[in-house]
């Protein structure tokens, strides 16, 4: 299934509830929530109270991306706040397998993210356990960056690995994705598209609908 996961890191936080309602109205399936601690990633974003405060306003899937050091410490807290999917970075923990098990134990889907320069081999021992792999197409921490071209080769290679192993794991991509390159990203093998600035700059409903039109192979209005 191909889905759009708008990143609220790019939202207007003075209108966050309103803009999430606009995502709902336009048909976005997920809400992507980037949590950064200022250590693993250079920026500090938002945490548990924000997630809990918006959970009651939408039934969208909360796609929580933890850009934090040793995330296993907080898995239960993020589940209680409303996460449906929790993605951790392979680079952020000494015990990736244990962290994935902790996510699963708490009854939500588990994802693993890889930074642009991290090879796919980091997933060799855990790929059978995860529900989603997030390929970062920019270096994490800030919105508005341009997609790094070689990261799409990783998406293509990952898709081939999944096919060889007979796995149905979702491939999510995050960073620099817009209406002009999303079709290339989809063609590389991604099926969950994270977009921030390209959704929240301008008319949120219209931007969301245009993304969904392209994701569903129907073309878009520019």
N, C-alpha and C positions, 0 to 999 in steps of 0.2 A: 504494500500500500504506500502511495506517495502522499506526503503530508508537508504542510508548512508549519514551522515553529517560530513565530515572531519573537524576537528578543526584546524584552521590556527594558533592557539596559539603555535602549535608544528612545524610550518613551518620555513623555512630558510628565514628570512625577506629580505635578500639581493637578493633573487630569488623569491619573493612572487608572482609576476605576472606570472612568468614561471611555478611555481608549481600549481597555480590555473588553468592555461591552461592544465596542466597534469591531474588534477582532471576532468576537462571537457572532455578531450580526453578519459579517462578511464570510464566515465559514471556516476560519482558521481552526485546525484541529488541535494544535498544541499551543502552549505558552512557554517560551524558553526563558529560564531564569538563571542568569549568570551571577554566581556568588564568588566574589574574590576577596581575599584576606589581606592584600597588600604585601604578602610574603611570597607565595607561589607565583602570583601575578602582581604586576607593579601597582595596580589600582585597588581601591577599596570600593566595593559596590554596596550591597545590601544583604541582609541576613534573614533570620527566622521571623522576626515580627512582621516584615513586609510580606513575606510569603503567606503567613497565617492571616494577615488582614485582607488579602485579596482572594483567598481560597473560597470564602463564602459568596463571592460575587460571580463566580464562573464555574462551569462544569468542564471546561477545557482540560486536557491532559497537562499537568504541570511537569515540564521537562527541566529538571534542576541540574545545572552544570556546576559542579563544585571545583573552583580553581583555588583550592586551599591546601595547606600542608596537613598531612596525616588526616584525611577526611573521615576515617573510620570512627573517630571520636564523636562525630555529630550525626551519624546516619539516622539513629532513632529520632533525634530532634527534628530533622528535616522531614521524615515520614509523618511525624505528628503534626507538623506545620502544613502538610498537604501535598508533599511530593508524590508523583506517580512513577516517575523515572528518575533515578539518581545516577549521574555520570561522574566518575572520578578520573583524574589523570593518572596514567601509568607512571608518570614522573614524580607524582606527589606523595607516594607512599612506599615504604620499605616492604610492605606485605600486601601486594595487590590481590592475591588470591583470597586472603583473609577478609579484605575489605569488600570484595565482591560477595563473599559468603554472608557478610554482615548485612549487606543490602538485601540479598535474597531472603535472609532470615526475617527481615522486617516486612516482607510481603509486597515489595515493589520491584519494578524492572531495573536491571543493572546495566549500565553502560560504562565503557572505558574510552577515554579521550587520549589522543596522541597529538603532541605539538608538531609543527611542521617538520622539524629536523629529527624527530623520533622515528626509527624504522618500524615497519610492521612486525618485525621479529619480536618486538616487546610483547606481542599478543599471543605468541606461539602456545604457551602453556595454559592460557585462560580463554581462548577464543570459543571453545565449546560451552563455556559457562555464561557468557554475556548475551544480553538481548540486543544490544546496540553498540556499534563502534562509532565514535565521533572523530572524524578527521578534521583537525584544525587547519583551515586554509589561510589563517593569519596567525601571528604570534599573539597569545592571549593577553588580555588586559584592557584593551581600549577598542571602542567602536570606530567605524569610519575608515578602517584600513583597506588597502587594495588586496585582492586575492593573490596569493603566491602561486604562480602557474604550476610549479612542479608538484604541488600537493594533489593536483588532479591525477597525476600518475599513481600516487598512493591509493587513491580511490579506485582506479582501474585495477591495480594489482590486488587490492583487498577483495574486490568483487570476484576476481578469478580464484583467489584462495577459498572464499566462501563456497563457490560453486564446486571446487574440487573436493571440499570436505562435506558437501551436502548440507550446508547450514543456511538457514533463512534469516540470519542476523541482519537487522536494519543497519544501513550506513547513513549516518548523519554528517552534514558538512556545516561548518560555521566560520564565517569571516569573509567580508568583501563580496557577498553575493547580492546581485541586483537583478533587475528585469532584463538586462542586456547580456548577462552571462549565465543565468540560471539554467538555460537549456543545455549549455555545454556541461555544467555540473551534473545535471540529470543523466546526460548521455554517458558520462564517465562511470555511472553506477550508483550515485547517491539516490536515496528515496525519501530522506527527511531533510528539508531545507531550512536552515536557520537564517533569518534576515532581520536586521535591526534598523539601521538608518534608512534602508530602502523601503521599509514598511511605514516607519513613523515620521518620515519627513514628508509633510504634505497631508493629503487626504488618506487617513489610515484605512478606511473601508475600501476605497477605490484601489489603493496600492495592494491590499490583501487580495482583492478579487482578481487583479491582474496577475499576481503571482500564482494564484490557484488555477487560473486559466492556462498559464504556461505549464504548470506542474501536471495538469490533467491533459496536456497535449492539444489544447483548443486554441492556441494563439492568444495574443493579448492586444489591448488597445493602448497605444502610446500617444 
